[in-house]
Amino acid sequence: MFLGPYTIPIILVFVASMLIQGYLSRTYRKWGQVRNARGLTGAQVARMMLDDNGLHDVPVQAVRGNLTDHYDPTKKTVNLSESVYGVASVGAMAVAAHEVGHAMQDKVHMPALVLRGKMAVPLSLGMNLAPWLLLAGIFLQLSGLLWLGVILFGAALLFHVVTLPVEFDASRRALVYLDSRGLNGTVEGKSGAKNVLTAAALTYVAGFAMALVQFLNILGIARNSD
């Protein structure tokens, strides 16, 4: 963390992010213990949703970890964590449907998803380099390096901006599908699925907020250095 005009907002957003992560963990823990109406595991829900949307060639795979679920657009695979893949809970059903939502986006080449995919690798490399550029720019008084670091942090902010509609749309697709197939069952089940996906969405909002205040902080440092 670089000390600058937005240091206090960064700390506040960091604390808020930790609270949101805790809320997500509690929410999933609650609904991860409630059996869904149809008694289908996360893997079964994902397979059904994929097949119903003509994505028969997309495999559903188990991966290690807790809430490490993701869709891999390069390998075209839906990857579900241990707490989702073989568990027949409301939480597992919601998470699995969300990841298939990304596969559906990929099928129609959703512009935001395509852009995010193209940005991921170069941005990862750039963000590893950005702090060093900023340090070199500050201590060597080289404004060119400093502003290059600012640009890389700006690219990270853009990545988060692109991520928000991708994640919100995947959750929307998940809830629409679960309702249309009657998988939510009771009102409680529907509420639980929505709560899980809303909690997950808040983590992306927190990620955007952190990227925003970090960018503004670095921008302030660069302006003061000039």
C-alpha positions as CSV (number, residue, x, y, z in Angstrom):
1,M,0.0,0.0,0.0
2,F,1.3,3.5,-0.9
3,L,0.6,6.3,1.5
4,G,-1.3,9.1,-0.2
5,P,-4.4,11.2,0.0
6,Y,-6.8,8.2,-0.1
7,T,-5.0,6.1,2.5
8,I,-7.9,6.3,5.0
9,P,-10.6,5.4,2.4
10,I,-8.4,2.4,1.3
11,I,-8.3,1.2,4.9
12,L,-12.1,1.7,5.3
13,V,-12.8,-0.2,2.0
14,F,-10.4,-3.0,3.1
15,V,-12.3,-3.4,6.4
16,A,-15.6,-3.3,4.5
17,S,-14.3,-6.0,2.1
18,M,-13.4,-8.2,5.1
19,L,-16.8,-7.8,6.5
20,I,-18.4,-8.7,3.2
21,Q,-16.2,-11.8,2.9
22,G,-17.4,-12.8,6.3
23,Y,-21.0,-12.2,5.3
24,L,-20.5,-14.4,2.2
25,S,-19.0,-17.2,4.3
26,R,-21.9,-17.1,6.8
27,T,-24.5,-16.9,4.1
28,Y,-23.1,-19.8,2.2
29,R,-22.6,-21.8,5.3
30,K,-26.2,-21.3,6.2
31,W,-27.7,-22.2,2.8
32,G,-25.0,-24.8,2.2
33,Q,-26.7,-26.9,4.9
34,V,-30.2,-26.5,3.6
35,R,-31.2,-29.3,1.1
36,N,-32.6,-28.0,-2.1
37,A,-36.2,-29.0,-3.1
38,R,-35.1,-31.5,-5.8
39,G,-32.2,-33.1,-3.9
40,L,-29.8,-32.3,-6.8
41,T,-26.1,-31.8,-6.3
42,G,-24.3,-28.8,-7.7
43,A,-22.8,-31.0,-10.4
44,Q,-26.2,-32.3,-11.4
45,V,-27.7,-28.8,-11.5
46,A,-24.8,-27.6,-13.7
47,R,-25.1,-30.6,-16.0
48,M,-28.9,-30.1,-16.4
49,M,-28.5,-26.4,-17.0
50,L,-25.8,-26.9,-19.6
51,D,-27.7,-29.5,-21.5
52,D,-30.9,-27.4,-21.5
53,N,-28.9,-24.6,-23.1
54,G,-27.3,-26.8,-25.7
55,L,-23.9,-26.9,-24.0
56,H,-23.5,-30.6,-24.1
57,D,-19.8,-30.6,-24.7
58,V,-19.0,-28.4,-21.7
59,P,-17.8,-30.7,-18.9
60,V,-18.5,-30.2,-15.2
61,Q,-15.4,-30.8,-13.1
62,A,-14.6,-30.9,-9.4
63,V,-11.8,-28.7,-8.1
64,R,-10.2,-28.5,-4.6
65,G,-11.0,-25.7,-2.1
66,N,-14.0,-23.9,-0.8
67,L,-15.8,-21.5,-3.1
68,T,-13.2,-21.9,-5.7
69,D,-15.9,-22.3,-8.3
70,H,-15.3,-20.8,-11.7
71,Y,-15.9,-21.2,-15.5
72,D,-12.8,-21.5,-17.6
73,P,-13.5,-19.8,-21.0
74,T,-10.2,-21.1,-22.5
75,K,-10.8,-24.8,-21.6
76,K,-14.7,-24.5,-21.8
77,T,-15.1,-26.2,-18.4
78,V,-17.4,-25.5,-15.4
79,N,-15.3,-26.1,-12.3
80,L,-17.1,-26.6,-9.0
81,S,-15.5,-26.7,-5.5
82,E,-15.8,-29.6,-3.1
83,S,-18.6,-27.8,-1.2
84,V,-20.6,-27.4,-4.3
85,Y,-19.9,-30.3,-6.7
86,G,-21.3,-33.2,-4.7
87,V,-23.6,-31.3,-2.3
88,A,-27.4,-31.2,-2.7
89,S,-27.9,-27.8,-1.0
90,V,-29.6,-24.5,-1.9
91,G,-26.2,-22.8,-1.8
92,A,-24.5,-25.4,-4.0
93,M,-27.4,-25.2,-6.5
94,A,-27.1,-21.4,-6.7
95,V,-23.3,-21.3,-7.1
96,A,-23.4,-24.1,-9.8
97,A,-26.1,-22.3,-11.8
98,H,-24.1,-19.0,-11.6
99,E,-21.0,-20.7,-13.1
100,V,-23.1,-22.1,-15.9
101,G,-24.4,-18.6,-16.4
102,H,-20.8,-17.7,-17.5
103,A,-20.8,-20.7,-20.0
104,M,-24.1,-19.3,-21.4
105,Q,-22.4,-15.9,-21.8
106,D,-19.5,-17.5,-23.6
107,K,-21.8,-19.3,-26.0
108,V,-23.3,-15.9,-27.1
109,H,-19.9,-14.2,-27.0
110,M,-21.0,-11.6,-24.4
111,P,-18.8,-8.5,-25.2
112,A,-17.9,-7.9,-21.5
113,L,-16.9,-11.5,-20.9
114,V,-14.8,-11.5,-24.1
115,L,-13.1,-8.3,-23.1
116,R,-12.4,-9.5,-19.6
117,G,-10.8,-12.7,-20.9
118,K,-8.5,-10.7,-23.2
119,M,-7.5,-8.4,-20.3
120,A,-6.8,-11.1,-17.7
121,V,-3.3,-12.3,-18.6
122,P,-1.7,-9.0,-19.6
123,L,-3.3,-7.3,-16.7
124,S,-2.0,-9.9,-14.3
125,L,1.6,-9.4,-15.6
126,G,1.2,-5.6,-15.5
127,M,-0.1,-5.5,-11.9
128,N,2.9,-7.5,-10.7
129,L,5.1,-4.8,-12.3
130,A,3.1,-1.7,-11.3
131,P,4.3,-1.4,-7.7
132,W,7.9,-1.6,-8.8
133,L,7.3,1.1,-11.4
134,L,5.7,3.3,-8.8
135,L,8.5,2.9,-6.4
136,A,11.1,3.5,-9.0
137,G,9.3,6.6,-10.3
138,I,9.0,8.0,-6.7
139,F,12.6,7.4,-5.5
140,L,14.3,8.0,-8.8
141,Q,12.0,10.9,-9.6
142,L,11.2,9.5,-13.0
143,S,7.7,10.8,-13.8
144,G,7.5,8.5,-16.8
145,L,7.8,5.3,-14.7
146,L,5.4,6.8,-12.1
147,W,2.7,7.5,-14.7
148,L,3.1,4.2,-16.3
149,G,2.3,2.6,-12.9
150,V,-0.7,4.8,-12.7
151,I,-1.9,3.6,-16.1
152,L,-1.5,0.0,-15.0
153,F,-3.6,0.7,-11.9
154,G,-6.2,2.3,-14.2
155,A,-6.3,-0.8,-16.3
156,A,-7.0,-2.8,-13.1
157,L,-9.9,-0.5,-12.4
158,L,-11.2,-1.0,-15.9
159,F,-11.0,-4.8,-15.3
160,H,-13.2,-4.5,-12.3
161,V,-15.7,-2.2,-14.2
162,V,-16.0,-4.9,-16.9
163,T,-16.3,-7.7,-14.3
164,L,-19.4,-6.2,-12.5
165,P,-21.9,-6.7,-15.4
166,V,-20.5,-10.1,-16.2
167,E,-21.1,-11.3,-12.7
168,F,-24.4,-9.7,-12.2
169,D,-25.7,-11.1,-15.6
170,A,-24.5,-14.6,-14.6
171,S,-26.5,-14.5,-11.4
172,R,-29.5,-13.2,-13.3
173,R,-29.3,-16.1,-15.7
174,A,-28.9,-18.5,-12.8
175,L,-32.0,-17.3,-10.9
176,V,-34.1,-17.2,-14.1
177,Y,-33.2,-20.8,-14.9
178,L,-33.8,-22.1,-11.4
179,D,-37.2,-20.5,-11.4
180,S,-38.1,-21.7,-14.9
181,R,-37.2,-25.3,-14.0
182,G,-38.8,-25.2,-10.6
183,L,-35.6,-26.1,-8.9
184,N,-36.0,-23.4,-6.2
185,G,-39.0,-25.2,-4.9
186,T,-40.3,-23.3,-1.9
187,V,-40.2,-19.5,-1.3
188,E,-37.5,-20.2,1.2
189,G,-35.4,-21.9,-1.4
190,K,-35.7,-19.1,-3.8
191,S,-34.8,-16.6,-1.1
192,G,-31.8,-18.6,-0.2
193,A,-30.5,-18.9,-3.7
194,K,-30.9,-15.1,-4.2
195,N,-29.2,-14.4,-0.8
196,V,-26.1,-16.5,-1.8
197,L,-25.8,-14.8,-5.2
198,T,-26.3,-11.4,-3.7
199,A,-23.6,-12.0,-1.1
200,A,-21.2,-13.2,-3.8
201,A,-22.0,-10.1,-5.9
202,L,-21.1,-7.8,-3.0
203,T,-17.6,-9.2,-3.1
204,Y,-17.2,-8.0,-6.7
205,V,-18.6,-4.5,-5.7
206,A,-16.0,-4.4,-2.9
207,G,-13.3,-5.4,-5.3
208,F,-14.3,-2.5,-7.6
209,A,-14.4,-0.1,-4.7
210,M,-10.9,-1.1,-3.6
211,A,-9.5,-0.8,-7.1
212,L,-11.1,2.7,-7.4
213,V,-9.7,4.1,-4.2
214,Q,-6.3,2.6,-4.9
215,F,-6.3,4.2,-8.3
216,L,-7.3,7.6,-6.9
217,N,-4.6,7.2,-4.2
218,I,-1.9,6.5,-6.8
219,L,-3.1,9.2,-9.0
220,G,-2.9,11.7,-6.1
221,I,0.7,10.6,-5.4
222,A,1.6,11.1,-9.0
223,R,0.1,14.5,-9.1
224,N,1.9,15.6,-5.9
225,S,5.2,14.2,-7.2
226,D,4.9,16.3,-10.3
